[in-house]
């Protein structure tokens, strides 16, 4: 059997590119320990000279091996990376902006929505590598204790979301992406299209602070390689938004920041976006006057806490069905309309975010998202914030991913231009009630 291998493979950890013939295999025999890159506790990586009849490499003790590793960093890579082109998405933002909640909601929605509405199979490229995000999803959406307050732990700058590799005397820390395969199913209208390996990066918010990018920790250099950037802007961390929402929300995150509710970092969210833009320009070789040609989504998180600023706060359906196609399509007109409304609101309250975003990227889409669909509650015992799983109901969490699939992933998602509100029975798999969204009466655009 001949496998359809790529001409060049990109390691999702260190971004080294290599021909498939150079891929290393990971020994299976427990006595074959020691990697010059990863240390003595890791099993050996090797170039095989012997194989079984079904194509498995044989290690030095004759054990059949099936796992693969990058020839440069020696970190394990899923087999799918040798067969399917990679697509990279970087999620960035300041500390406590809601990135991990967004990722959990996005993946949960993708697992149900993509097969049913878009006829796309969405699976783990490697379940072990995705364990952290799977735990997040299970905590929010598959939790048997549906009334118990839960909270996703903050992403740290070290731990199981990072890998440390030794190059001689130099130690380098790489981010560990979450990896998924996306493939057209049998009824997909573009069934001949190749699938993709989707690599999603989630770093601690502190990694994006100015001065945190160094050669020994290139944990955010995936920004320059990403096919799409998702910048999470948290209105609850902006004093101007909190003032504007006074009397229009009961979310405790929109109250004056005191005690355990004080979560703002002294570095503004605008400075973090500016720093990310500078890093992309640096590592992508862009001139200061050039704008990045990859999509930038300004994801305005915690929509449930600030939707009262809009005169009609219900979001239209992002996906619609037509009479001529068995699968749904992205309603580009609805997404663009919502983007325009949110941009006007941001321009009125915090115009510097709009200015930095549009000065950096050619294509900017403003997306309101609530990863939980509800406000957190304060735990009486600890004073910390938490959510009850039975109340969690994400709003538009899948939209940045679906838009990315529609814009550049081999025609995996088709689009339509539909400017009239959708009827409630037209797209049962999607969220929203079809009402048009209008901007705040006081919003102004330049």
PLY file of the C-alpha trace (Angstrom):
ply
format ascii 1.0
element vertex 446
property float x
property float y
property float z
element edge 445
property int vertex1
property int vertex2
end_header
0.00 0.00 0.00
1.35 3.41 -1.01
0.63 6.37 1.27
-0.03 9.82 -0.30
2.85 11.62 1.41
3.54 15.35 1.19
6.69 16.50 -0.58
7.67 18.52 2.50
6.51 18.08 6.09
6.30 20.94 8.61
6.93 20.10 12.24
4.12 21.70 14.30
6.49 22.16 17.26
9.70 23.72 15.88
8.38 24.50 12.32
11.32 22.70 10.69
10.46 21.46 7.19
11.81 18.15 5.92
11.11 15.41 3.36
9.03 12.52 4.72
11.96 10.12 4.25
13.82 11.97 7.03
11.16 11.43 9.68
12.39 9.64 12.78
10.63 6.71 14.41
10.13 6.32 18.16
11.41 3.07 19.69
8.86 0.88 21.45
11.12 -1.37 23.53
11.20 0.00 27.11
14.97 -0.46 27.40
15.74 1.77 24.42
15.95 5.06 26.30
17.84 8.27 25.64
17.31 11.12 23.21
20.04 13.77 22.75
17.28 16.37 22.34
14.77 15.28 25.00
16.83 13.54 27.67
17.34 10.11 29.15
13.70 9.58 30.15
12.50 9.57 26.56
12.67 6.59 24.23
15.15 6.63 21.37
14.45 8.25 18.03
15.96 6.50 15.02
16.05 6.18 11.22
14.90 2.61 10.51
16.55 0.08 8.22
14.06 -2.75 8.82
10.28 -2.80 8.46
7.39 -5.20 8.96
5.26 -6.26 6.00
2.62 -3.69 6.98
5.15 -0.82 7.00
5.97 -0.50 10.70
9.62 0.23 11.52
11.55 -2.23 13.69
13.64 -0.83 16.53
16.99 -2.24 17.69
15.21 -4.89 19.81
12.91 -5.96 16.98
9.77 -4.27 18.32
7.34 -2.85 15.74
7.14 0.96 15.97
4.32 3.22 14.83
5.00 6.65 16.32
6.96 9.33 14.48
9.15 12.29 15.48
10.63 15.42 13.93
14.27 14.93 12.83
15.26 18.30 14.30
13.52 18.63 17.69
12.72 14.90 18.19
9.21 15.77 19.41
6.43 13.42 18.40
4.39 14.37 15.33
1.09 12.75 14.33
1.18 10.54 11.24
-1.40 12.83 9.64
1.21 15.60 9.35
3.01 13.50 6.70
-0.11 13.18 4.56
-2.23 16.32 5.03
-1.20 19.96 4.56
-0.98 21.92 7.83
-3.02 24.99 8.71
-2.01 27.05 11.74
-4.26 29.17 13.94
-2.82 31.29 16.74
-5.00 32.43 19.64
-3.50 35.39 21.48
-4.49 37.92 24.08
-3.66 39.18 27.53
-3.86 37.29 30.82
-7.38 36.19 31.84
-8.98 37.34 28.58
-10.82 34.04 28.09
-8.60 32.25 25.54
-8.90 28.80 27.11
-12.67 29.09 27.50
-12.90 30.19 23.86
-10.81 27.23 22.67
-12.87 24.72 24.64
-16.13 26.14 23.29
-14.75 26.35 19.74
-13.63 22.71 19.73
-16.87 21.52 21.33
-18.95 23.34 18.74
-16.69 22.13 15.90
-17.05 18.48 16.92
-20.83 18.65 16.57
-21.29 21.34 13.93
-18.74 20.41 11.26
-19.99 16.83 10.62
-23.71 17.68 10.81
-23.90 21.04 9.06
-20.77 21.16 6.89
-20.17 17.45 6.17
-16.62 17.64 7.51
-15.02 15.06 9.78
-13.29 16.76 12.71
-11.08 14.47 14.80
-8.05 14.51 17.07
-4.82 14.09 15.13
-3.43 12.59 18.34
-5.64 12.18 21.40
-2.69 12.20 23.82
-1.36 15.52 22.50
-4.86 17.03 22.81
-5.49 15.84 26.36
-5.48 19.33 27.89
-8.13 20.72 25.53
-10.17 17.52 25.91
-10.15 18.06 29.67
-11.37 21.63 29.18
-14.22 20.43 26.97
-15.22 17.67 29.37
-15.23 20.06 32.33
-17.65 22.48 30.68
-19.83 20.33 28.45
-19.65 16.72 29.68
-19.47 17.33 33.40
-21.74 14.99 35.41
-21.84 17.57 38.23
-23.80 20.11 36.26
-24.58 22.39 39.20
-21.06 22.53 40.64
-19.12 25.73 39.98
-16.15 25.05 37.71
-13.32 27.18 36.35
-10.67 26.43 33.73
-7.25 26.91 35.22
-5.16 29.72 33.86
-2.67 28.85 31.12
0.82 29.11 32.57
4.13 29.98 30.91
5.42 26.49 31.64
3.99 23.00 32.09
2.36 20.47 29.80
1.54 23.03 27.11
5.26 23.41 26.37
8.13 21.12 25.40
11.79 21.65 26.26
14.42 20.61 23.73
18.20 20.54 24.18
20.44 21.65 21.30
23.92 21.07 22.67
24.31 23.61 25.47
21.21 25.55 24.46
17.76 24.77 25.87
14.76 25.87 23.82
11.11 25.80 24.88
8.45 25.29 22.21
4.66 25.60 22.52
2.69 22.38 22.19
-0.20 22.90 19.76
-3.55 21.16 19.77
-3.84 19.19 16.52
-6.92 18.01 14.64
-7.69 16.52 11.25
-10.40 18.02 9.06
-11.54 15.88 6.12
-14.47 16.09 3.68
-17.04 13.37 4.30
-18.83 11.39 1.62
-21.54 13.96 0.92
-19.24 17.00 0.78
-19.68 18.95 -2.47
-15.89 19.28 -2.75
-15.14 15.71 -1.83
-12.01 15.78 -3.93
-10.50 18.45 -1.69
-7.65 17.40 0.54
-8.15 17.35 4.25
-6.03 19.43 6.57
-4.15 19.11 9.84
-5.31 22.01 11.99
-2.72 23.17 14.54
-4.05 25.56 17.18
-1.69 27.40 19.53
-2.70 28.69 22.95
-0.07 30.50 24.99
-0.22 32.10 28.40
-1.18 35.76 28.15
2.14 36.71 29.74
3.95 35.32 26.67
2.59 38.20 24.60
3.78 40.94 26.92
6.52 43.21 25.55
10.01 41.85 26.18
8.93 38.22 26.64
10.03 36.98 23.20
13.55 35.50 23.42
15.49 32.90 21.44
15.34 30.35 24.27
11.55 30.63 24.42
10.26 31.21 20.87
6.80 30.33 22.12
4.96 32.96 20.08
6.84 32.77 16.78
4.01 30.69 15.40
2.24 34.04 14.93
4.25 34.73 11.76
3.44 31.28 10.34
-0.27 31.19 11.13
-2.97 31.14 8.48
-5.22 33.10 10.84
-4.76 35.09 14.05
-7.41 35.30 16.76
-6.83 38.23 19.10
-9.06 38.01 22.18
-10.13 41.40 23.46
-11.77 41.28 26.88
-14.16 44.23 27.47
-14.42 43.40 31.18
-10.75 44.37 31.53
-11.35 47.81 30.04
-12.55 50.49 32.47
-14.32 52.37 29.67
-16.38 49.31 28.76
-17.24 48.72 32.39
-18.49 52.28 32.72
-20.54 51.96 29.54
-22.10 48.71 30.81
-23.04 50.12 34.20
-26.69 49.26 34.83
-26.92 47.08 31.70
-25.44 43.84 33.01
-25.24 41.83 36.21
-21.95 40.18 35.30
-19.60 40.53 38.31
-16.68 40.97 35.90
-18.17 44.32 34.87
-18.13 45.71 38.40
-15.39 47.92 39.80
-12.24 45.84 40.21
-11.52 45.05 43.85
-10.06 42.09 45.69
-10.25 38.78 43.83
-12.09 40.42 40.94
-9.05 42.55 40.18
-7.56 40.77 37.17
-6.31 43.54 34.94
-2.67 43.52 33.95
-0.85 46.85 33.96
0.03 46.31 30.28
-2.96 47.31 28.17
-4.58 44.98 25.68
-3.68 47.45 22.94
0.01 47.11 23.83
-0.28 43.32 23.58
-1.80 43.52 20.10
0.90 46.00 19.08
3.59 43.66 20.40
2.08 40.74 18.47
2.05 42.86 15.30
5.70 43.75 15.81
6.64 40.11 16.26
4.83 39.08 13.08
6.55 41.84 11.12
9.92 40.80 12.57
9.67 37.08 11.83
7.70 37.32 8.58
10.09 39.92 7.15
7.44 42.61 6.73
8.32 46.29 6.40
6.85 48.65 8.98
4.43 50.06 6.39
3.34 46.62 5.18
0.15 45.05 6.41
-0.10 41.34 7.11
-2.03 39.45 4.42
-3.44 36.77 6.74
-6.88 37.16 8.36
-7.01 38.77 11.80
-10.08 38.14 13.94
-10.59 40.55 16.81
-12.62 38.24 19.04
-14.50 40.41 21.53
-15.03 37.92 24.33
-17.72 37.64 27.04
-20.45 38.92 24.71
-23.14 38.11 27.27
-21.65 40.77 29.58
-21.70 43.67 27.09
-24.46 42.87 24.59
-26.64 45.46 26.35
-24.60 48.14 24.56
-26.24 47.09 21.27
-29.78 48.18 20.44
-30.61 44.66 19.19
-28.26 42.28 20.97
-29.31 38.97 19.33
-26.85 37.62 16.78
-28.00 36.32 13.37
-27.22 32.80 12.29
-23.75 32.47 10.77
-24.69 29.31 8.81
-27.65 28.82 6.49
-28.97 26.05 4.30
-30.11 26.49 0.71
-32.52 24.42 -1.34
-29.83 23.40 -3.78
-27.11 22.09 -1.48
-27.18 19.33 1.16
-24.68 21.13 3.39
-24.86 24.51 5.07
-22.89 27.55 4.00
-21.37 30.49 5.81
-23.55 33.57 5.48
-20.77 36.03 4.76
-23.13 39.01 4.68
-24.34 38.32 8.23
-20.81 37.94 9.58
-19.69 41.14 7.84
-22.70 43.04 9.14
-22.00 41.95 12.71
-18.33 42.81 12.23
-19.27 46.33 11.13
-21.54 46.81 14.14
-18.90 45.61 16.63
-16.22 47.71 14.94
-18.36 50.83 15.40
-18.81 50.05 19.06
-15.08 49.51 19.57
-14.30 52.68 17.66
-16.55 54.65 19.99
-15.24 53.17 23.26
-11.64 52.11 22.59
-10.61 53.31 19.11
-6.96 52.41 19.61
-7.78 48.67 19.29
-9.34 49.28 15.87
-6.45 51.49 14.81
-3.77 48.95 15.75
-5.66 46.00 14.25
-6.32 47.69 10.91
-2.84 49.16 10.75
-1.44 45.65 11.12
-3.66 43.39 8.99
-5.30 43.79 5.60
-8.34 41.70 6.53
-9.84 42.32 9.98
-13.09 40.78 11.19
-14.64 41.74 14.52
-16.42 38.78 16.10
-18.49 38.89 19.31
-18.19 35.62 21.21
-19.41 34.27 24.49
-17.61 31.03 25.27
-20.06 30.29 28.09
-23.20 32.20 27.13
-23.71 33.20 30.74
-22.09 35.27 33.46
-19.88 33.65 36.08
-20.89 33.37 39.70
-18.80 34.16 42.76
-17.96 31.16 44.90
-18.97 32.11 48.44
-16.22 30.01 50.00
-13.24 31.17 47.93
-14.46 34.38 46.31
-13.30 33.03 42.92
-15.40 33.13 39.75
-16.92 29.97 38.31
-19.59 28.66 35.93
-22.29 26.05 36.35
-22.05 23.55 33.45
-25.83 23.33 33.06
-25.91 27.05 32.16
-23.04 27.00 29.67
-24.30 27.66 26.13
-21.67 29.18 23.79
-22.61 31.97 21.39
-20.75 32.33 18.07
-17.73 30.45 19.46
-17.38 28.49 16.22
-17.51 31.50 13.91
-13.75 32.37 13.79
-12.92 28.74 12.90
-15.66 28.44 10.27
-14.61 31.76 8.71
-11.01 30.55 8.57
-12.09 27.32 6.88
-14.11 29.31 4.36
-11.32 31.75 3.52
-8.40 29.53 2.72
-8.71 25.85 3.54
-9.19 24.26 0.13
-12.90 25.05 -0.34
-13.86 23.09 2.77
-16.65 25.58 3.60
-18.70 27.35 0.97
-20.14 30.84 1.43
-23.30 32.65 0.40
-24.36 36.29 0.50
-27.74 36.49 2.21
-28.73 39.86 3.58
-32.25 39.02 4.81
-32.77 37.53 8.29
-32.94 33.73 8.26
-36.07 31.93 9.35
-35.95 29.91 12.55
-36.34 26.57 10.75
-33.71 27.05 8.09
-30.57 26.00 9.92
-31.30 23.87 12.99
-27.66 23.07 13.73
-26.58 26.69 14.17
-27.00 29.25 16.91
-28.95 32.49 16.98
-32.56 33.35 16.31
-32.20 35.14 12.99
-32.83 38.68 14.22
-30.74 41.35 12.58
-28.17 43.04 14.73
-27.93 46.82 14.72
-25.26 48.97 16.23
-25.63 51.17 19.24
-27.34 54.46 18.38
-24.36 56.36 19.66
-21.74 54.37 17.75
-19.78 56.35 15.21
-17.29 55.26 12.58
-14.57 57.33 10.97
0 1
1 2
2 3
3 4
4 5
5 6
6 7
7 8
8 9
9 10
10 11
11 12
12 13
13 14
14 15
15 16
16 17
17 18
18 19
19 20
20 21
21 22
22 23
23 24
24 25
25 26
26 27
27 28
28 29
29 30
30 31
31 32
32 33
33 34
34 35
35 36
36 37
37 38
38 39
39 40
40 41
41 42
42 43
43 44
44 45
45 46
46 47
47 48
48 49
49 50
50 51
51 52
52 53
53 54
54 55
55 56
56 57
57 58
58 59
59 60
60 61
61 62
62 63
63 64
64 65
65 66
66 67
67 68
68 69
69 70
70 71
71 72
72 73
73 74
74 75
75 76
76 77
77 78
78 79
79 80
80 81
81 82
82 83
83 84
84 85
85 86
86 87
87 88
88 89
89 90
90 91
91 92
92 93
93 94
94 95
95 96
96 97
97 98
98 99
99 100
100 101
101 102
102 103
103 104
104 105
105 106
106 107
107 108
108 109
109 110
110 111
111 112
112 113
113 114
114 115
115 116
116 117
117 118
118 119
119 120
120 121
121 122
122 123
123 124
124 125
125 126
126 127
127 128
128 129
129 130
130 131
131 132
132 133
133 134
134 135
135 136
136 137
137 138
138 139
139 140
140 141
141 142
142 143
143 144
144 145
145 146
146 147
147 148
148 149
149 150
150 151
151 152
152 153
153 154
154 155
155 156
156 157
157 158
158 159
159 160
160 161
161 162
162 163
163 164
164 165
165 166
166 167
167 168
168 169
169 170
170 171
171 172
172 173
173 174
174 175
175 176
176 177
177 178
178 179
179 180
180 181
181 182
182 183
183 184
184 185
185 186
186 187
187 188
188 189
189 190
190 191
191 192
192 193
193 194
194 195
195 196
196 197
197 198
198 199
199 200
200 201
201 202
202 203
203 204
204 205
205 206
206 207
207 208
208 209
209 210
210 211
211 212
212 213
213 214
214 215
215 216
216 217
217 218
218 219
219 220
220 221
221 222
222 223
223 224
224 225
225 226
226 227
227 228
228 229
229 230
230 231
231 232
232 233
233 234
234 235
235 236
236 237
237 238
238 239
239 240
240 241
241 242
242 243
243 244
244 245
245 246
246 247
247 248
248 249
249 250
250 251
251 252
252 253
253 254
254 255
255 256
256 257
257 258
258 259
259 260
260 261
261 262
262 263
263 264
264 265
265 266
266 267
267 268
268 269
269 270
270 271
271 272
272 273
273 274
274 275
275 276
276 277
277 278
278 279
279 280
280 281
281 282
282 283
283 284
284 285
285 286
286 287
287 288
288 289
289 290
290 291
291 292
292 293
293 294
294 295
295 296
296 297
297 298
298 299
299 300
300 301
301 302
302 303
303 304
304 305
305 306
306 307
307 308
308 309
309 310
310 311
311 312
312 313
313 314
314 315
315 316
316 317
317 318
318 319
319 320
320 321
321 322
322 323
323 324
324 325
325 326
326 327
327 328
328 329
329 330
330 331
331 332
332 333
333 334
334 335
335 336
336 337
337 338
338 339
339 340
340 341
341 342
342 343
343 344
344 345
345 346
346 347
347 348
348 349
349 350
350 351
351 352
352 353
353 354
354 355
355 356
356 357
357 358
358 359
359 360
360 361
361 362
362 363
363 364
364 365
365 366
366 367
367 368
368 369
369 370
370 371
371 372
372 373
373 374
374 375
375 376
376 377
377 378
378 379
379 380
380 381
381 382
382 383
383 384
384 385
385 386
386 387
387 388
388 389
389 390
390 391
391 392
392 393
393 394
394 395
395 396
396 397
397 398
398 399
399 400
400 401
401 402
402 403
403 404
404 405
405 406
406 407
407 408
408 409
409 410
410 411
411 412
412 413
413 414
414 415
415 416
416 417
417 418
418 419
419 420
420 421
421 422
422 423
423 424
424 425
425 426
426 427
427 428
428 429
429 430
430 431
431 432
432 433
433 434
434 435
435 436
436 437
437 438
438 439
439 440
440 441
441 442
442 443
443 444
444 445
